[in-house]
């Protein structure tokens, strides 16, 4: 299966698009059965009953009050209202059944009371089990089915079925209202070019390095060698930093495609070939920046090309190439196939031949805004500025193929015009902007991979740089921890961007190491909003476990007090019992019901990360040190053998990086021995935990086990 944004384009013509119509409703009042069919599939199959306060079905029966609404923007919203046929005190309705979506369907929430109680950014690695969910979104066919919110609907994944993923659905209330919206992101969210049945979102970790922020145009083969040298020495590719993207500054400034294919020989004596070879030798993949617009003040050959072929460009009313804003920005006339074949296609064909795995196409905003300043060039009924931009990206994708990661840059609004043709979108302008991930939470993992821009871990600061305590290096600059960590929690793109010497100090690398690779996530919320970004919640679903990772960020750098966190506000069962473990201080916070207290933070404590796992009656892993997901990256398998009183598993580890498994030890168990294949191991036993530690001799997968003794309350 291909991974890129265009992996389905070849088969797109054979796919029937989903209709922008209501679902077919099949309601049997006598049997109390409700079925919704859409796009040839049964998406809801349920029974509905009226029950009294004791939970006994009453004979009153249920009525369906259908209602369909639409508006001028072609938004279809189908509402189905279920009410008791004979309303009476204490009578409630219960709808139980299954919802079936494609292999890309997932549960999520609409905005409700829980978000007001605890504003949190939710993501999910795998399928969410959260009790906050009141909707299922099917990305493949762009429909959403929503039930009553605020705990009145419970949705749990049941697994893959013949037709796709099956979810158990239950809604309760005096009245139950369901809402079905086809073409949800395309029509209701206004993403005109969003056709997810034609492409998939890039699922791999987009993690690495970008040269722009620290070096600007001052890059060279020497810079490439310095960067790859320190990345290889510090084993950063082993931690997940796989891309090294060169930005502006490599080209010699030739005319047209030559500007990106013929390199400055003084800076790069061996050209692109040597740069690519150096990057690959370090265990990384090469990436490159190009631009969508032409600048006459940079490209000395552009005026000559414009004079010889004015029809290749957007022209002014005088017939000469139009320069938007009067500062030498020229835009290509993408209606002209000769212009495409001479000025665009050769760029990306050449990049593909050179061997680039990642291409950043800059200037989406420059191009779109410049095109909009030439309304005379886009008469009504002809090609629009947006279509002109898409033509450029369409050609780029054709030439690069599906396996090259393509990033559009810059800004969400111009980026929306390239949906389906690119894999990622830079969410704002230059500089690291973590809040752009906050305000575009529902798009990441659905429309594209969001890029908060290059993440410099050591930003320039006027004030003294504060440091926080960590388990790995003692103390680390706060920025180096919180900046990559928030990207990991968001599931976005993470490209660090500092000069090479910044990565020579291990204290600066701890946050980078614990944040990569970035796990692929889908949003837990079908809405976007701002907020202060204090709380971020990531659910992790694995065949052997399901747990939550809750991050608390201290963006203001001030001391904050202890705060009670209710499990119900996190979407966890309020009747359940959970064990909480804090990552950066490796602090066991014990077993809790209903809530736990997030400890106070000093001004220099940039963040806390809590693993929240269901309490079990037998030993189980609480946390691992490889990654802040505390098992999401390193744990490959986990098993408890009750007869042999043995906890065993497989872990993916990095050479020289101390790996610690913290295991919960319930009352009645005593750790005896820990073993790790081909490694020397230590075990530190505390009252309720055991920490198994070893230093990997290689980057590899290892098997391990911890054996226990069991005794009764009287010591038998």
C-alpha positions as CSV (number, residue, x, y, z in Angstrom):
1,X,0.0,0.0,0.0
2,X,1.4,3.4,-1.0
3,X,1.7,6.0,1.8
4,X,1.5,9.4,0.0
5,X,-1.3,11.8,-0.6
6,X,-1.6,10.6,-4.2
7,X,-1.6,6.9,-3.5
8,X,-5.2,6.5,-4.7
9,X,-5.1,9.0,-7.6
10,X,-4.5,6.2,-10.2
11,X,-7.7,4.4,-9.0
12,X,-9.7,7.5,-8.3
13,X,-11.7,7.3,-11.6
14,X,-13.0,3.9,-10.5
15,X,-14.2,5.1,-7.2
16,X,-17.8,6.3,-7.0
17,X,-17.9,9.6,-4.9
18,X,-20.3,9.6,-2.0
19,X,-23.5,11.5,-2.7
20,X,-24.4,14.7,-1.0
21,X,-27.7,13.3,0.1
22,X,-29.5,12.2,3.2
23,X,-29.1,8.6,4.4
24,X,-31.9,6.2,3.5
25,X,-34.0,5.6,6.7
26,X,-35.6,2.2,7.5
27,X,-37.7,2.4,10.6
28,X,-39.9,-0.3,11.9
29,X,-42.0,1.1,14.8
30,X,-43.5,-2.3,15.7
31,X,-40.1,-3.9,16.2
32,X,-38.3,-0.7,17.3
33,X,-35.6,-1.1,14.7
34,X,-33.7,1.7,12.9
35,X,-31.4,1.3,10.0
36,X,-29.5,4.0,8.1
37,X,-28.1,3.2,4.6
38,X,-25.7,5.5,2.8
39,X,-23.6,5.1,-0.3
40,X,-24.8,1.5,-0.7
41,X,-23.8,0.5,2.9
42,X,-25.7,0.0,6.2
43,X,-24.0,2.5,8.5
44,X,-26.4,2.3,11.5
45,X,-28.2,-0.9,12.6
46,X,-30.0,-0.4,15.9
47,X,-32.9,-1.1,18.1
48,X,-34.8,1.6,20.1
49,X,-36.8,0.9,23.2
50,X,-38.7,3.0,25.9
51,X,-37.6,2.0,29.4
52,X,-38.8,3.0,32.9
53,X,-36.5,4.1,35.7
54,X,-35.9,0.4,36.6
55,X,-34.6,-0.3,33.1
56,X,-37.7,-2.3,32.1
57,X,-39.0,-2.0,28.6
58,X,-42.4,-0.3,28.6
59,X,-45.1,-0.8,26.0
60,X,-45.5,2.8,25.2
61,X,-43.3,2.4,22.1
62,X,-41.2,5.0,20.2
63,X,-42.0,7.5,17.4
64,X,-39.5,8.7,14.8
65,X,-39.8,12.3,13.8
66,X,-37.6,12.8,10.8
67,X,-36.5,16.1,9.6
68,X,-34.1,17.1,6.7
69,X,-32.6,20.5,6.3
70,X,-30.3,22.1,3.7
71,X,-29.1,25.5,2.9
72,X,-27.8,27.5,-0.1
73,X,-24.3,26.3,0.5
74,X,-25.5,22.8,-0.3
75,X,-25.0,21.5,3.2
76,X,-27.1,18.5,3.9
77,X,-28.0,18.0,7.6
78,X,-30.4,15.1,8.3
79,X,-31.9,15.0,11.8
80,X,-33.8,12.1,13.2
81,X,-35.7,12.6,16.5
82,X,-36.8,9.6,18.5
83,X,-39.5,10.3,21.2
84,X,-41.7,8.1,23.4
85,X,-45.0,7.4,21.7
86,X,-46.7,8.1,25.1
87,X,-44.4,10.4,27.2
88,X,-44.5,9.7,30.9
89,X,-42.4,10.6,33.9
90,X,-39.3,8.5,34.3
91,X,-39.5,7.0,30.8
92,X,-36.3,7.2,28.7
93,X,-35.3,5.9,25.4
94,X,-32.3,3.6,24.8
95,X,-30.8,3.1,21.3
96,X,-28.4,0.3,21.0
97,X,-26.7,-1.0,17.9
98,X,-23.7,-0.8,15.7
99,X,-22.2,1.8,13.3
100,X,-20.1,0.5,10.5
101,X,-17.6,2.8,8.7
102,X,-14.7,2.3,6.4
103,X,-11.2,1.4,7.5
104,X,-10.6,5.1,8.0
105,X,-13.6,5.7,10.4
106,X,-12.9,6.9,13.9
107,X,-14.8,8.1,17.0
108,X,-14.6,11.7,18.1
109,X,-16.5,14.4,19.9
110,X,-18.4,17.5,19.2
111,X,-18.0,20.4,21.5
112,X,-19.9,19.9,24.8
113,X,-19.8,20.4,28.6
114,X,-16.7,18.3,29.2
115,X,-14.6,20.7,27.1
116,X,-15.9,23.6,29.2
117,X,-14.9,21.8,32.5
118,X,-11.4,20.9,31.2
119,X,-10.3,22.4,27.9
120,X,-8.1,19.8,26.4
121,X,-6.7,19.1,22.9
122,X,-7.5,15.5,22.1
123,X,-5.7,13.1,19.7
124,X,-5.7,9.4,19.3
125,X,-3.1,6.9,18.2
126,X,-5.5,4.2,16.9
127,X,-9.1,4.2,17.8
128,X,-10.4,6.2,20.7
129,X,-12.4,4.6,23.5
130,X,-13.2,8.0,25.2
131,X,-16.6,8.4,26.8
132,X,-16.5,12.0,25.6
133,X,-17.1,10.8,22.1
134,X,-20.6,11.4,20.6
135,X,-19.8,11.0,16.9
136,X,-18.2,8.8,14.3
137,X,-16.5,10.4,11.4
138,X,-15.7,8.3,8.3
139,X,-12.8,9.9,6.6
140,X,-12.9,7.7,3.6
141,X,-16.4,8.9,2.6
142,X,-16.5,12.2,4.5
143,X,-19.7,11.6,6.6
144,X,-20.4,12.1,10.2
145,X,-23.1,10.6,12.5
146,X,-23.6,12.4,15.8
147,X,-25.7,11.4,18.8
148,X,-26.6,13.2,22.0
149,X,-23.5,14.7,23.7
150,X,-22.2,15.0,27.3
151,X,-22.3,11.3,28.3
152,X,-25.6,10.5,26.7
153,X,-23.9,8.5,23.9
154,X,-21.2,5.8,24.3
155,X,-19.2,4.6,21.4
156,X,-16.7,1.7,21.6
157,X,-14.7,0.1,18.7
158,X,-15.6,-3.6,18.2
159,X,-13.0,-4.3,15.6
160,X,-12.7,-4.7,11.8
161,X,-15.7,-6.3,10.1
162,X,-16.4,-7.4,6.6
163,X,-17.5,-4.0,5.5
164,X,-15.0,-1.9,7.6
165,X,-14.7,-0.9,11.3
166,X,-17.6,-1.7,13.5
167,X,-18.5,0.4,16.5
168,X,-20.9,-0.4,19.4
169,X,-23.2,2.6,19.8
170,X,-25.6,3.4,22.7
171,X,-27.5,6.6,23.3
172,X,-29.9,7.3,26.2
173,X,-32.3,10.1,27.0
174,X,-35.9,11.2,27.3
175,X,-35.5,12.2,23.6
176,X,-32.7,10.9,21.3
177,X,-31.7,13.0,18.3
178,X,-29.3,11.8,15.7
179,X,-27.7,14.0,13.0
180,X,-26.2,12.7,9.8
181,X,-24.1,15.1,7.6
182,X,-22.6,13.9,4.3
183,X,-19.6,15.7,2.8
184,X,-18.8,16.9,6.3
185,X,-15.4,18.5,5.8
186,X,-16.0,19.4,2.2
187,X,-19.4,21.1,2.6
188,X,-20.0,21.8,6.3
189,X,-16.4,22.8,7.0
190,X,-15.9,24.5,3.7
191,X,-13.0,22.5,2.2
192,X,-13.9,22.7,-1.4
193,X,-11.1,20.4,-2.7
194,X,-11.4,17.8,0.0
195,X,-12.1,14.5,-1.7
196,X,-10.7,11.9,0.7
197,X,-11.9,9.0,-1.4
198,X,-9.1,10.0,-3.9
199,X,-6.1,10.0,-1.5
200,X,-4.8,8.9,1.9
201,X,-3.1,10.9,4.6
202,X,0.7,10.2,5.0
203,X,0.9,8.0,8.1
204,X,4.6,7.8,8.7
205,X,6.5,10.1,11.1
206,X,7.5,13.3,9.4
207,X,10.4,14.1,11.7
208,X,13.8,15.6,10.9
209,X,15.7,18.8,10.3
210,X,15.2,22.0,8.2
211,X,18.1,24.4,7.5
212,X,16.1,27.6,7.0
213,X,15.7,29.2,10.4
214,X,19.4,29.1,11.6
215,X,21.2,29.3,8.2
216,X,18.7,31.1,5.9
217,X,20.5,31.1,2.5
218,X,23.9,30.5,4.0
219,X,24.0,26.8,3.4
220,X,26.7,24.7,1.8
221,X,28.1,21.2,1.5
222,X,30.1,22.0,4.6
223,X,26.9,22.8,6.5
224,X,25.4,19.5,5.3
225,X,28.4,17.6,6.6
226,X,28.4,19.3,10.0
227,X,24.7,18.6,10.5
228,X,24.8,15.0,9.3
229,X,28.0,14.5,11.4
230,X,26.4,15.5,14.7
231,X,23.1,13.8,13.9
232,X,24.9,10.5,13.2
233,X,27.2,10.9,16.2
234,X,24.2,11.4,18.5
235,X,22.2,8.6,16.9
236,X,19.4,11.0,16.2
237,X,18.2,9.1,13.0
238,X,17.8,6.1,15.3
239,X,15.5,8.1,17.5
240,X,13.4,9.0,14.4
241,X,15.0,12.1,12.9
242,X,15.0,10.8,9.4
243,X,14.6,13.8,7.0
244,X,17.2,16.5,6.4
245,X,15.7,19.2,4.3
246,X,17.8,21.9,2.6
247,X,16.1,25.2,2.2
248,X,16.8,28.3,0.1
249,X,20.4,29.0,-0.7
250,X,21.7,26.0,-2.8
251,X,20.8,27.3,-6.3
252,X,22.9,29.4,-8.6
253,X,20.0,31.6,-9.6
254,X,19.7,30.4,-13.2
255,X,16.6,30.9,-15.4
256,X,13.4,28.8,-14.9
257,X,13.9,25.2,-13.7
258,X,17.7,25.7,-13.7
259,X,17.2,27.8,-10.5
260,X,16.4,24.6,-8.6
261,X,18.3,22.0,-10.5
262,X,21.7,23.6,-11.2
263,X,23.5,24.3,-7.9
264,X,26.0,26.9,-6.8
265,X,29.3,25.2,-7.4
266,X,31.1,27.3,-4.8
267,X,28.8,26.2,-2.0
268,X,28.2,22.7,-3.3
269,X,31.1,21.5,-5.4
270,X,29.5,18.1,-5.8
271,X,26.1,19.5,-6.4
272,X,22.9,17.8,-5.4
273,X,24.4,14.3,-5.9
274,X,27.0,14.8,-3.2
275,X,24.5,16.4,-0.8
276,X,22.1,13.6,-1.2
277,X,24.9,11.0,-0.8
278,X,26.0,12.7,2.4
279,X,22.5,12.8,3.9
280,X,21.8,9.1,3.1
281,X,25.2,8.0,4.5
282,X,24.1,9.5,7.9
283,X,21.0,7.3,7.8
284,X,18.7,10.1,6.8
285,X,16.5,11.0,3.8
286,X,17.1,14.1,1.7
287,X,14.6,16.9,1.4
288,X,14.6,20.1,-0.7
289,X,12.9,23.5,-0.9
290,X,11.6,25.0,-4.1
291,X,9.3,28.0,-4.8
292,X,6.1,28.6,-6.8
293,X,6.7,32.1,-7.9
294,X,9.6,33.7,-9.8
295,X,11.5,36.8,-8.7
296,X,13.1,39.0,-11.3
297,X,15.3,40.6,-8.6
298,X,16.8,37.1,-7.9
299,X,16.6,35.4,-11.3
300,X,18.6,37.5,-13.7
301,X,17.4,35.4,-16.6
302,X,13.7,35.9,-15.9
303,X,13.2,39.2,-17.8
304,X,14.7,37.5,-20.9
305,X,12.3,34.6,-20.6
306,X,9.4,37.0,-20.0
307,X,10.3,39.0,-23.1
308,X,10.6,35.9,-25.3
309,X,7.5,34.1,-23.9
310,X,5.2,36.6,-22.2
311,X,2.3,34.2,-22.7
312,X,3.9,31.9,-20.2
313,X,3.1,34.3,-17.4
314,X,0.2,36.1,-15.9
315,X,0.2,39.4,-17.8
316,X,-0.9,42.9,-17.0
317,X,-3.4,44.8,-19.1
318,X,-0.5,46.0,-21.2
319,X,0.4,42.4,-22.2
320,X,3.7,42.2,-20.3
321,X,4.3,39.9,-17.3
322,X,2.5,41.2,-14.3
323,X,4.6,42.0,-11.2
324,X,2.3,41.8,-8.2
325,X,2.9,44.5,-5.7
326,X,5.6,46.0,-7.9
327,X,8.3,44.0,-6.3
328,X,9.2,41.6,-9.0
329,X,7.0,38.6,-8.2
330,X,5.9,36.8,-11.4
331,X,3.3,34.1,-11.6
332,X,3.1,31.4,-14.2
333,X,0.1,31.2,-16.6
334,X,-0.8,27.6,-15.8
335,X,-3.4,27.6,-18.6
336,X,-0.6,27.5,-21.0
337,X,0.7,23.9,-21.4
338,X,3.9,25.1,-23.0
339,X,4.6,27.1,-19.9
340,X,3.9,24.1,-17.7
341,X,6.1,21.9,-19.8
342,X,9.0,24.3,-19.8
343,X,8.8,26.0,-16.4
344,X,7.2,23.5,-14.0
345,X,7.4,19.9,-15.2
346,X,11.2,19.9,-15.6
347,X,11.7,21.0,-12.0
348,X,9.9,18.1,-10.4
349,X,11.0,15.6,-12.9
350,X,14.6,16.6,-12.2
351,X,14.1,16.4,-8.5
352,X,12.7,12.9,-8.8
353,X,15.6,11.9,-10.9
354,X,18.1,13.4,-8.4
355,X,16.5,11.3,-5.6
356,X,14.8,13.6,-3.2
357,X,12.4,12.0,-0.8
358,X,10.8,15.2,0.6
359,X,9.9,18.4,-1.4
360,X,8.8,21.6,0.2
361,X,7.0,23.8,-2.3
362,X,7.0,27.4,-0.9
363,X,5.0,30.4,-2.0
364,X,1.4,29.2,-1.9
365,X,0.4,32.4,-0.2
366,X,2.6,34.6,-2.4
367,X,1.3,32.9,-5.5
368,X,-2.4,33.0,-4.6
369,X,-2.4,36.5,-3.3
370,X,-0.5,37.7,-6.4
371,X,-2.9,36.0,-8.7
372,X,-5.9,37.6,-7.0
373,X,-4.4,41.0,-7.8
374,X,-4.8,40.3,-11.5
375,X,-8.6,39.9,-11.8
376,X,-8.5,40.8,-15.5
377,X,-6.5,37.7,-16.1
378,X,-9.2,35.4,-14.6
379,X,-12.5,36.3,-16.3
380,X,-15.7,34.9,-14.8
381,X,-16.2,31.3,-16.0
382,X,-12.6,30.7,-16.7
383,X,-9.7,29.4,-14.6
384,X,-9.6,30.9,-11.1
385,X,-6.5,31.8,-9.1
386,X,-7.2,28.8,-6.9
387,X,-7.3,26.5,-9.9
388,X,-4.1,28.0,-11.2
389,X,-2.4,27.1,-7.9
390,X,-3.8,23.6,-8.0
391,X,-2.5,23.1,-11.6
392,X,1.1,23.8,-10.4
393,X,0.8,21.3,-7.5
394,X,-1.0,18.7,-9.7
395,X,2.0,18.7,-12.1
396,X,4.4,18.5,-9.2
397,X,2.6,15.4,-7.8
398,X,2.5,13.8,-11.2
399,X,6.2,14.1,-11.6
400,X,7.3,13.3,-8.1
401,X,4.9,10.3,-7.7
402,X,3.2,9.1,-4.6
403,X,6.2,8.1,-2.5
404,X,7.7,11.6,-2.1
405,X,6.4,13.6,0.8
406,X,5.2,17.0,-0.5
407,X,4.8,20.0,1.9
408,X,2.9,23.1,0.8
409,X,4.0,26.4,2.3
410,X,2.7,28.8,3.7
411,X,-0.5,29.2,5.5
412,X,-3.7,27.2,6.0
413,X,-6.0,29.3,3.7
414,X,-3.7,29.0,0.6
415,X,-2.9,25.4,1.7
416,X,-6.6,24.5,1.4
417,X,-6.4,25.0,-2.3
418,X,-3.8,22.2,-2.5
419,X,-5.8,19.6,-0.6
420,X,-5.4,16.1,-2.0
421,X,-2.3,17.0,-3.9
422,X,0.1,17.6,-1.0
423,X,0.9,15.5,2.1
424,X,1.5,18.4,4.6
425,X,0.7,22.0,5.1
426,X,2.8,24.7,6.9
427,X,0.2,26.2,9.2
428,X,1.6,29.7,9.4
429,X,4.5,31.9,8.5
430,X,8.2,31.7,9.5
431,X,9.0,30.7,13.1
432,X,7.8,27.9,15.4
433,X,4.1,28.4,16.1
434,X,2.8,25.7,18.4
435,X,-0.6,27.4,18.7
436,X,-1.3,26.8,15.0
437,X,-1.6,23.1,15.9
438,X,-4.1,24.1,18.6
439,X,-6.3,26.1,16.2
440,X,-6.2,23.5,13.4
441,X,-6.6,20.4,15.5
442,X,-9.3,18.7,13.4
443,X,-7.4,18.9,10.1
444,X,-4.3,17.0,11.2
445,X,-4.4,13.3,10.2
446,X,-7.6,13.9,8.3
447,X,-6.9,16.5,5.6
448,X,-3.0,16.5,5.8
449,X,-0.2,16.5,8.3
450,X,0.1,19.9,9.9
451,X,3.5,21.7,10.1
452,X,3.9,24.3,12.9
453,X,7.1,25.3,11.0
454,X,10.7,24.6,11.9
455,X,11.1,23.9,15.6
456,X,14.2,25.7,16.9
457,X,14.8,24.1,20.3
458,X,17.1,26.9,21.4
459,X,15.2,30.1,20.3
460,X,16.9,33.5,20.9
461,X,15.8,34.9,24.3
462,X,16.4,38.2,25.9
463,X,15.8,36.8,29.4
464,X,17.9,34.1,31.0
465,X,17.1,30.6,29.8
466,X,15.4,28.5,32.5
467,X,16.1,24.7,32.9
468,X,13.9,21.9,34.2
469,X,14.8,18.6,35.9
470,X,14.5,15.5,33.7
471,X,15.4,11.9,34.5
472,X,17.8,11.5,31.5
473,X,20.2,14.4,31.8
474,X,19.5,16.0,35.2
475,X,18.6,19.5,33.9
476,X,17.7,20.6,30.4
477,X,16.7,24.0,28.9
478,X,12.9,24.3,29.1
479,X,12.5,25.2,25.4
480,X,14.3,22.0,24.3
481,X,11.7,20.0,26.2
482,X,8.4,21.6,25.6
483,X,8.8,22.6,21.9
484,X,9.3,19.1,20.4
485,X,7.0,17.6,23.0
486,X,3.9,19.6,22.0
487,X,4.4,18.5,18.4
488,X,4.5,14.9,19.5
489,X,1.3,15.4,21.5
490,X,-0.3,17.0,18.4
491,X,0.9,14.3,16.0
492,X,2.2,16.9,13.7
493,X,5.4,17.4,11.6
494,X,8.5,18.0,13.6
495,X,11.5,19.5,11.9
496,X,14.1,20.9,14.3
497,X,16.1,23.9,13.1
498,X,19.2,25.1,15.0
499,X,22.8,25.4,14.0
500,X,24.8,22.2,14.3
501,X,26.6,23.1,17.6
502,X,23.2,23.2,19.4
503,X,23.0,19.4,19.0
504,X,26.4,18.6,20.4
505,X,25.2,19.1,24.1
506,X,23.3,16.0,25.3
507,X,21.3,18.3,27.6
508,X,19.7,19.9,24.6
509,X,18.7,16.6,23.0
510,X,16.5,15.1,25.8
511,X,13.3,16.6,24.6
512,X,14.1,15.7,21.0
513,X,14.8,12.1,21.8
514,X,11.7,11.6,23.9
515,X,9.4,13.3,21.2
516,X,10.5,11.3,18.1
517,X,9.3,9.6,16.1
518,X,6.0,11.4,16.1
519,X,3.1,8.9,16.2
520,X,0.4,9.2,13.6
521,X,-2.8,10.5,15.2
522,X,-6.4,11.3,14.3
523,X,-8.2,14.1,16.1
524,X,-10.4,13.4,19.0
525,X,-12.5,16.6,18.3
526,X,-14.3,17.5,15.1
527,X,-13.9,21.2,15.8
528,X,-11.1,23.8,16.0
529,X,-10.6,26.4,18.6
530,X,-7.8,28.4,20.2
531,X,-7.3,28.4,24.0
532,X,-4.2,28.5,26.1
533,X,-3.1,25.0,25.2
534,X,-2.4,23.9,28.8
535,X,-3.8,20.3,28.5
536,X,-3.2,17.9,25.7
537,X,-4.6,14.3,25.8
538,X,-3.4,11.5,23.6
539,X,-5.0,8.0,23.7
540,X,-2.9,5.1,22.6
541,X,-4.6,1.9,21.4
542,X,-2.5,-1.2,20.9
543,X,-3.6,-4.8,20.7
544,X,-2.2,-5.5,24.1
545,X,-3.2,-2.3,25.9
546,X,-5.1,1.0,25.8
547,X,-3.9,3.9,27.8
548,X,-3.9,7.7,28.0
549,X,-1.1,10.2,28.0
550,X,-2.0,13.6,29.5
551,X,0.4,16.6,29.0
552,X,0.2,19.8,31.1
553,X,2.2,22.7,29.6
554,X,3.4,25.7,31.6
555,X,3.6,28.2,28.7
556,X,3.8,31.3,30.9
557,X,6.8,30.2,32.9
558,X,5.2,30.9,36.3
559,X,4.6,28.7,39.3
560,X,1.3,26.9,39.1
561,X,-0.5,25.1,41.8
562,X,-1.7,21.6,42.2
563,X,-4.8,20.9,40.1
564,X,-7.3,18.1,40.4
565,X,-8.0,16.3,37.2
566,X,-11.3,14.3,37.0
567,X,-11.1,11.1,35.0
568,X,-14.6,11.7,33.7
569,X,-13.4,15.0,32.1
570,X,-10.7,12.9,30.3
571,X,-13.4,10.6,28.9
572,X,-12.4,7.7,31.3
573,X,-14.9,5.6,33.2
574,X,-15.6,7.6,36.4
575,X,-16.1,4.3,38.2
576,X,-12.7,2.9,37.2
577,X,-9.5,2.8,39.1
578,X,-6.3,4.1,37.4
579,X,-2.6,4.3,38.1
580,X,-0.8,7.6,37.2
581,X,2.9,8.0,36.5
582,X,4.7,11.2,35.6
583,X,7.3,10.9,32.9
584,X,9.9,13.6,33.3
585,X,10.4,13.1,37.0
586,X,9.7,9.4,36.8
587,X,7.3,9.8,39.7
588,X,4.7,7.2,40.6
589,X,1.6,9.0,41.7
590,X,-0.3,6.0,42.8
591,X,-3.7,4.5,42.3
592,X,-6.8,6.7,42.1
593,X,-10.6,6.7,41.7
594,X,-12.6,9.6,40.2
595,X,-9.6,12.0,40.0
596,X,-5.9,12.6,40.7
597,X,-3.9,15.7,41.7
598,X,-1.5,17.0,39.1
599,X,1.4,18.2,41.3
600,X,2.3,21.9,41.5
601,X,4.9,23.2,39.1
602,X,7.7,25.6,39.7
603,X,8.3,28.5,37.2
604,X,11.0,26.5,35.5
605,X,9.0,23.4,35.1
606,X,7.9,23.6,31.5
607,X,5.6,20.5,31.4
608,X,4.4,17.4,33.0
609,X,3.4,14.2,31.2
610,X,1.2,11.7,32.9
611,X,0.6,8.1,31.8
612,X,-2.8,7.0,33.0
613,X,-3.4,3.2,32.9
614,X,-6.2,1.0,34.1
615,X,-5.3,-0.6,37.4
616,X,-4.9,-4.4,37.1
617,X,-4.8,-7.1,39.7
618,X,-1.5,-8.4,38.3
619,X,1.8,-6.7,37.4
620,X,1.7,-4.5,34.3
621,X,3.8,-1.9,32.6
622,X,3.2,1.7,33.8
623,X,5.8,3.6,31.8
624,X,8.9,3.4,29.6
625,X,11.6,6.0,29.2
626,X,12.1,5.7,25.4
627,X,9.4,8.2,24.4
628,X,6.9,10.5,26.2
629,X,4.1,8.2,25.0
630,X,5.5,5.8,27.6
631,X,5.2,2.7,25.4
632,X,3.6,4.0,22.2
633,X,6.9,3.9,20.4
634,X,8.9,1.2,22.2
635,X,6.4,-1.4,23.3
636,X,5.7,-3.9,20.6
637,X,4.1,-6.6,22.7
638,X,3.1,-7.2,26.3
639,X,1.7,-10.4,28.0
640,X,0.9,-11.5,31.6
641,X,1.3,-15.3,32.2
642,X,-0.8,-15.9,35.4
643,X,0.4,-19.5,35.7
644,X,4.0,-18.7,35.4
645,X,3.6,-15.3,37.3
646,X,5.6,-13.7,34.5
647,X,5.3,-10.4,32.7
648,X,7.0,-10.4,29.3
649,X,7.2,-8.3,26.2
650,X,9.1,-6.9,23.3
651,X,10.6,-3.4,23.1
652,X,12.3,-1.3,20.4
653,X,15.3,0.4,21.9
654,X,18.1,2.8,20.8
655,X,21.8,2.0,21.2
656,X,23.4,3.6,24.3
657,X,20.0,5.1,25.4
658,X,19.2,3.8,28.9
659,X,15.9,2.1,28.8
660,X,13.7,1.8,31.9
661,X,10.5,-0.2,32.2
662,X,8.5,0.8,35.3
663,X,6.2,-2.0,36.3
664,X,3.3,-1.8,38.7
665,X,3.6,-4.4,41.6
666,X,0.2,-4.9,43.2
667,X,-0.1,-6.1,46.7
668,X,0.6,-9.8,47.0
669,X,3.3,-9.9,44.4
670,X,7.1,-9.8,44.8
671,X,9.5,-9.2,41.9
672,X,12.1,-12.0,41.7
673,X,14.1,-11.5,38.6
674,X,14.3,-9.5,35.3
675,X,15.9,-10.7,32.1
676,X,16.5,-8.9,28.8
677,X,17.9,-10.9,25.9
678,X,21.6,-10.3,25.4
679,X,21.7,-7.3,27.8
680,X,22.9,-6.7,31.3
681,X,19.9,-5.6,33.4
682,X,19.3,-4.0,36.8
683,X,16.1,-4.0,38.8
684,X,15.2,-1.4,41.4
685,X,12.3,-2.6,43.6
686,X,10.1,-0.2,45.5
687,X,6.9,-0.7,47.5
688,X,4.5,-0.5,44.5
689,X,6.8,-0.5,41.5
690,X,9.8,-2.2,40.0
691,X,12.1,-0.4,37.6
692,X,13.9,-2.6,35.1
693,X,16.9,-0.8,33.5
694,X,19.4,-1.7,30.8
695,X,21.6,0.1,28.3
696,X,21.1,-1.3,24.8
697,X,24.1,-2.5,23.0
698,X,22.5,-1.8,19.6
699,X,19.4,-0.2,18.1
700,X,17.2,-3.2,17.9
701,X,14.1,-5.1,19.2
702,X,14.6,-7.0,22.5
703,X,12.6,-9.5,24.4
704,X,12.3,-9.2,28.2
705,X,10.5,-10.7,31.1
706,X,10.0,-10.1,34.8
707,X,9.1,-13.0,37.1
708,X,7.2,-12.7,40.4
709,X,6.4,-14.6,43.5
710,X,2.9,-14.4,45.0
711,X,2.0,-14.6,48.6
712,X,-1.2,-14.3,50.6
713,X,-2.2,-11.7,53.1
714,X,-0.6,-13.9,55.8
715,X,2.6,-14.4,53.9
716,X,1.9,-17.9,52.5
